[in-house]
């Protein structure tokens, strides 16, 4: 498929998936957070309502896939800082589009969850996710309450328990960031998440855009596990999960990896290795500015436009153009993607490496006094030149899949005899 045709498809046929950064402020100060929480302002409800309205009209076009549906992701900072009345007002805006199905998702650290908030979120069918990295001694090494010595784990757990009083059935939805601090503790993490009966989304920490700034190369390895560490962790965790007949805990990515081995031609979204974001996923900051990725939100000059003055078709066209320009410069052609020589092909949909390389080139160009549109003339950070895969953990994932293949064959062998 040509770059021009791909740009047309991604900017015309694909629905927008808004991720609204309700605030960049947060009452936590996690060691690995890339946002910095430089501002505490909350998005104006009129701006948030405008985003919802424009997304509703955009996705209602008959030629969009899944037309008539808008999946909204409420993020921060800490999105509960906006308060309950804000979300009541947002539901009122959504109600003015009766022909549109809104699906609301919210990711929280849980510390500000109240009975009233929990009742509201359950009643209106929000998909709620809690950020928790494991038991207290693991979680509190990475996740901390800003300006306090109190336990972040205790604050989060109290919020989770409050929510569970209003949603007693089902597993607790958790996003767990795995860094070098926790990568060797698979058994401990598995036991904990099993005990609380969680549904876990794994987020293996990889390189951030901010790590690519000149002079910060040493920070690349501070939280980032190696390929071998990530592979060994995932294999150990898979074995614990695969051989556990209690089924009190689930890891959606491990289930996807098992399904991928059983049916290699199917596409399975996989946040483990930071697959490239959905082409429609668009980040809106508290001022209403649009960005390709939430890691760009601290860099005003990378904004795609402003929802207050720009049309959504214009913003989405700029987004598709930006991504396809990155592919042209960094990958040169589809045949030069590392996926073309991988045994798994493109079924995992690539990852963040192309964007990371492009951002590294942008920062180098800026450091040399060049304007941003000259970013293709910049040089990649030396560390990134070592990456040949399309995602940071390509080698780790190939190792995991080879192990899963072996385990599946072993499991099926008695039945085939």
C-alpha positions as a printed Julia matrix, in Angstrom:
417×3 Matrix{Float64}:
   0.0     0.0    0.0
   1.4     3.42  -0.95
   2.03    6.05   1.71
  -0.49    8.36   0.03
  -3.23    5.75   0.08
  -2.48    4.85   3.68
  -2.68    8.54   4.67
  -6.06    8.79   2.96
  -7.41    5.72   4.73
  -6.13    6.73   8.16
  -7.4    10.3    7.87
 -10.75    9.5    6.23
 -12.02    6.02   7.07
 -10.65    5.46  10.57
 -12.76    6.78  13.49
 -11.21    9.15  15.99
 -10.53    7.72  19.45
 -10.1    10.71  21.79
  -7.84   10.45  24.82
  -8.67   13.52  26.88
  -5.99   14.57  29.34
  -8.4    16.07  31.84
  -5.51   17.56  33.79
  -1.73   17.28  33.76
  -1.79   17.65  37.53
  -1.48   14.62  39.79
  -1.37   13.92  43.51
   1.18   11.16  42.86
   4.86   11.52  41.89
   5.77    8.2   40.26
   9.46    7.73  39.5
   8.87    6.68  35.89
   6.23    9.24  34.9
   7.16   11.18  31.76
   4.67   14.02  32.16
   6.31   15.94  34.95
   2.93   17.39  36.04
   4.11   20.89  35.27
   0.58   22.3   35.47
  -2.47   21.57  37.57
  -5.13   23.23  35.41
  -8.21   21.17  34.62
  -9.74   21.22  31.18
 -12.6    23.69  30.72
 -15.86   21.69  30.47
 -16.74   23.72  27.36
 -13.49   22.6   25.68
 -14.05   18.97  26.71
 -17.64   19.2   25.48
 -16.41   20.58  22.16
 -14.04   17.61  21.77
 -16.93   15.2   22.41
 -19.23   17.02  20.0
 -16.7    17.13  17.16
 -15.78   13.47  17.7
 -19.46   12.49  17.67
 -20.07   14.26  14.37
 -16.83   12.95  12.86
 -17.52    9.32  13.76
 -21.14    9.55  12.61
 -20.06    9.69   8.96
 -21.26    6.53   7.25
 -17.9     5.8    5.63
 -16.08    5.56   8.97
 -15.52    2.1   10.36
 -17.62    1.55  13.49
 -19.57    4.69  12.59
 -21.8     6.02  15.33
 -19.46    4.95  18.15
 -17.0     7.04  20.16
 -14.65    5.4   22.66
 -13.49    8.12  25.06
 -10.44    7.68  27.29
 -10.32   10.04  30.28
  -6.7    10.39  31.4
  -4.4    12.64  33.37
  -2.43   13.31  35.45
  -5.1    12.05  37.78
  -8.49   12.4   36.04
 -10.54   12.21  39.26
  -9.08   15.61  40.2
 -11.64   17.09  37.82
 -14.4    16.16  40.27
 -17.68   14.34  39.9
 -19.63   17.31  38.55
 -17.28   17.51  35.56
 -18.13   13.97  34.49
 -21.85   14.54  35.08
 -21.59   17.48  32.7
 -19.75   15.35  30.14
 -22.53   12.75  30.2
 -25.01   15.56  29.61
 -23.04   16.56  26.5
 -23.0    12.95  25.3
 -26.77   12.72  25.8
 -27.26   15.44  23.17
 -26.11   12.91  20.55
 -28.72   10.13  20.9
 -27.58    8.45  17.7
 -24.02    8.04  18.98
 -22.85    5.32  21.34
 -20.26    6.68  23.76
 -18.03    4.19  25.61
 -16.21    5.86  28.5
 -12.9     4.61  29.89
 -11.07    6.15  32.85
  -7.64    5.33  34.29
  -7.02    6.36  37.89
  -4.52    5.86  40.69
  -7.56    5.19  42.88
  -6.57    7.47  45.75
  -9.45    9.89  45.2
 -12.17    7.29  44.71
 -15.22    7.95  46.88
 -18.46    6.05  47.31
 -20.27    8.72  45.32
 -17.7     8.6   42.51
 -17.74    4.78  42.44
 -21.53    4.62  42.34
 -21.59    7.11  39.45
 -18.94    5.26  37.42
 -20.64    1.9   37.88
 -24.11    3.27  37.16
 -22.96    4.86  33.9
 -20.87    1.86  32.84
 -17.46    3.5   32.78
 -14.62    1.08  32.13
 -12.44    1.82  35.16
  -8.77    0.88  35.35
  -6.55    1.23  38.42
  -2.8     1.84  38.31
  -1.1    -0.52  40.74
   2.34   -2.05  40.22
   2.06   -4.92  42.69
   2.22   -5.47  46.45
   3.15   -2.57  48.7
   6.92   -3.12  48.8
   7.08   -3.14  45.0
   4.42   -0.51  44.3
   5.73    2.06  46.79
   9.26    1.97  45.37
   7.91    3.38  42.1
   4.59    5.04  42.92
   4.59    7.76  45.58
   2.19   10.38  46.9
   3.52   13.83  46.01
   4.97   15.65  49.02
   4.05   12.89  51.46
   5.59    9.88  53.15
   2.25    8.07  53.23
   1.94    4.81  51.31
   0.72    5.17  47.73
  -0.29    1.53  47.87
  -2.56    2.1   50.86
  -4.21    5.08  49.18
  -4.76    3.15  45.95
  -5.99    0.02  47.74
  -8.54    2.03  49.75
  -9.87    3.43  46.47
 -10.06   -0.01  44.88
 -11.96   -1.37  47.89
 -14.35    1.57  47.73
 -15.02    0.87  44.07
 -15.49   -2.86  44.71
 -18.31   -2.11  47.16
 -20.29   -0.82  44.19
 -19.0    -3.32  41.61
 -18.62   -6.52  43.65
 -18.56   -8.93  40.72
 -15.74   -9.42  38.25
 -11.98   -9.04  38.48
 -10.25   -5.84  39.52
  -8.91   -4.11  36.35
  -5.25   -3.2   36.91
  -2.5    -1.64  34.81
   0.91   -2.62  36.19
   4.09   -0.94  35.01
   7.01   -3.38  35.02
  10.45   -1.82  35.41
  13.88   -3.07  36.37
  12.73   -2.76  39.98
  10.14   -5.53  39.52
  11.23   -7.51  36.45
  12.82  -10.29  38.55
   9.78  -10.73  40.8
   7.31  -12.51  38.53
   6.26  -15.08  41.15
   5.64  -12.41  43.78
   3.61  -10.31  41.35
   1.61  -13.3   40.16
   0.74  -14.34  43.72
  -0.36  -10.83  44.59
  -2.56  -10.3   41.55
  -4.05  -13.76  42.02
  -4.84  -13.02  45.64
  -6.77   -9.86  44.76
  -8.36  -11.55  41.7
  -7.19   -8.97  39.18
  -7.36   -8.61  35.43
  -3.94   -7.22  34.65
  -2.66   -5.23  31.73
   1.13   -5.34  31.68
   3.04   -2.23  30.7
   6.71   -3.12  30.23
   8.55    0.13  30.71
  10.53    1.16  27.65
  12.31    4.25  26.39
  10.5     7.57  26.7
  10.71   10.54  24.36
  12.17   12.61  27.2
  15.01   10.1   27.52
  16.16   11.08  24.04
  17.09   14.64  24.96
  20.81   15.36  24.39
  22.86   14.54  27.47
  20.25   12.18  28.96
  21.31    8.91  27.34
  22.28    7.44  30.73
  18.64    7.63  31.85
  17.7     5.22  29.08
  18.75    2.26  31.16
  17.55    3.39  34.58
  14.08    1.84  34.54
  14.24   -0.13  31.28
  14.61   -3.93  31.55
  16.9    -5.66  29.07
  15.56   -7.93  26.33
  16.71  -10.98  28.32
  15.13   -9.73  31.55
  11.83   -9.01  29.8
  11.85  -12.41  28.05
  12.59  -14.34  31.24
   9.96  -12.38  33.19
   7.25  -12.99  30.59
   8.09  -16.69  30.29
   7.99  -17.19  34.05
   4.73  -15.27  34.34
   3.21  -17.2   31.43
   4.1   -20.55  33.0
   2.56  -19.53  36.3
  -0.63  -18.42  34.56
  -0.84  -21.23  31.99
  -0.45  -23.98  34.57
  -2.71  -22.46  37.2
  -6.11  -24.18  37.18
  -7.67  -21.75  39.7
  -8.1   -19.01  37.06
  -8.42  -16.29  39.69
  -6.2   -13.89  37.76
  -5.99  -13.05  34.09
  -3.39  -11.3   31.95
  -5.01  -10.15  28.73
  -1.7    -9.84  26.88
  -0.61  -13.37  27.81
  -3.98  -14.66  26.63
  -3.49  -12.74  23.37
  -0.01  -14.23  22.96
  -1.4   -17.74  23.46
  -4.13  -17.05  20.9
  -1.52  -15.63  18.52
   0.46  -18.88  18.66
  -2.7   -20.92  18.08
  -3.83  -18.71  15.2
  -0.83  -16.74  13.8
  -2.84  -15.01  11.06
  -5.18  -13.2   13.45
  -4.48   -9.68  14.67
  -4.27   -9.25  18.45
  -3.7    -5.82  20.01
  -0.86   -6.14  22.47
   0.11   -3.36  24.9
   2.98   -5.48  26.31
   5.4    -4.23  23.7
   3.84   -0.84  22.97
   2.25   -1.55  19.63
   1.75    1.52  17.45
  -1.28    3.38  18.65
  -4.55    2.96  16.84
  -4.46    5.38  13.87
  -7.47    7.19  15.32
  -6.13    7.52  18.88
  -5.65   11.27  19.35
  -4.5    13.0   22.52
  -6.12   16.26  23.68
  -4.45   18.32  26.39
  -6.34   20.51  28.92
  -6.17   23.46  26.51
  -7.78   21.45  23.7
  -4.62   20.99  21.65
  -4.26   17.7   19.8
  -1.17   15.48  19.78
  -0.12   12.24  18.11
   1.01   10.68  21.4
   0.71   11.52  25.1
   4.51   11.53  25.33
   4.44   14.63  23.09
   2.08   16.55  25.34
   4.91   18.42  27.07
   6.17   19.73  23.72
   3.76   22.42  22.52
   5.44   22.72  19.12
   4.4    19.17  18.16
   0.69   19.97  18.45
  -1.47   18.91  15.5
  -3.89   21.77  16.07
  -6.43   23.16  18.49
  -9.95   21.76  18.75
 -11.23   25.28  19.46
 -10.26   26.57  16.05
  -9.36   23.59  13.83
 -11.74   21.09  12.32
 -11.31   17.45  13.29
 -10.79   16.32   9.66
  -7.85   18.76   9.44
  -6.36   17.48  12.71
  -6.75   13.84  11.67
  -5.2    14.51   8.25
  -2.21   16.16   9.93
  -1.91   13.17  12.25
  -1.92   10.66   9.39
   0.56   12.79   7.43
   2.92   13.04  10.42
   2.93    9.29  10.98
   3.41    8.43   7.33
   6.23   10.99   7.04
   7.95    9.22   9.94
   7.63    5.91   8.14
   9.02    7.39   4.93
  12.09    8.83   6.67
  12.81    6.2    9.32
  11.68    3.02   7.59
  12.11    4.23   3.99
   9.67    1.61   2.7
   7.44   -1.17   4.09
   9.92   -3.75   2.82
  12.56   -2.29   5.15
  10.48   -2.82   8.28
  12.06   -5.34  10.61
   8.72   -7.17  10.53
   9.39   -8.22   6.93
  12.04  -10.69   8.14
  10.33  -11.7   11.38
   8.75  -15.15  11.62
   5.64  -13.48  13.04
   5.38  -10.96  10.2
   3.31   -7.87  10.94
   0.67   -9.59  13.09
   1.79   -7.67  16.19
   1.43   -4.35  14.28
   4.86   -2.99  15.12
   5.68   -0.67  17.97
   7.06    2.71  19.07
  10.62    2.47  17.77
  10.0     4.38  14.53
   8.48    7.29  16.46
  11.26    7.2   19.03
  13.86    7.42  16.28
  12.01   10.31  14.66
  11.81   12.17  17.97
  15.49   11.57  18.57
  16.23   13.14  15.17
  13.94   16.08  15.99
  15.76   16.77  19.26
  19.14   16.53  17.56
  18.0    18.94  14.84
  16.8    21.41  17.46
  20.09   21.15  19.36
  21.84   22.2   16.13
  19.57   25.23  15.66
  17.48   23.79  12.85
  13.72   24.42  12.63
  11.43   21.49  13.44
  10.52   20.72   9.83
  14.2    19.9    9.23
  13.99   16.96  11.67
  14.89   14.39   8.95
  18.37   15.98   8.89
  18.91   15.2   12.58
  20.82   12.16  13.82
  19.39    9.34  15.89
  20.62    8.82  19.45
  23.4     6.25  19.45
  21.4     3.97  21.71
  18.47    3.88  19.3
  20.68    2.95  16.37
  21.12   -0.43  18.06
  17.39   -1.18  17.8
  16.53   -3.08  14.64
  13.02   -4.18  15.63
   9.78   -2.28  15.26
   9.07   -2.47  18.98
  11.46   -2.11  21.89
  10.93   -5.69  23.04
  10.94   -7.57  19.71
  13.55  -10.1   20.85
  11.81  -10.66  24.17
   8.48  -11.26  22.46
   9.98  -13.7   19.97
  11.48  -15.62  22.89
   8.11  -15.68  24.68
   6.27  -16.92  21.59
   8.81  -19.68  20.98
   8.3   -20.79  24.58
   4.5   -20.69  24.21
   4.74  -22.81  21.04
   6.77  -25.4   22.95
   4.31  -25.41  25.86
   1.3   -25.75  23.56
   2.9   -28.68  21.72
   3.72  -30.32  25.03
   0.16  -29.82  26.26
  -1.39  -31.17  23.08
   0.97  -34.15  22.67
  -0.93  -36.62  24.92
  -4.18  -35.86  23.08
  -2.57  -36.56  19.72
  -1.13  -39.92  20.66
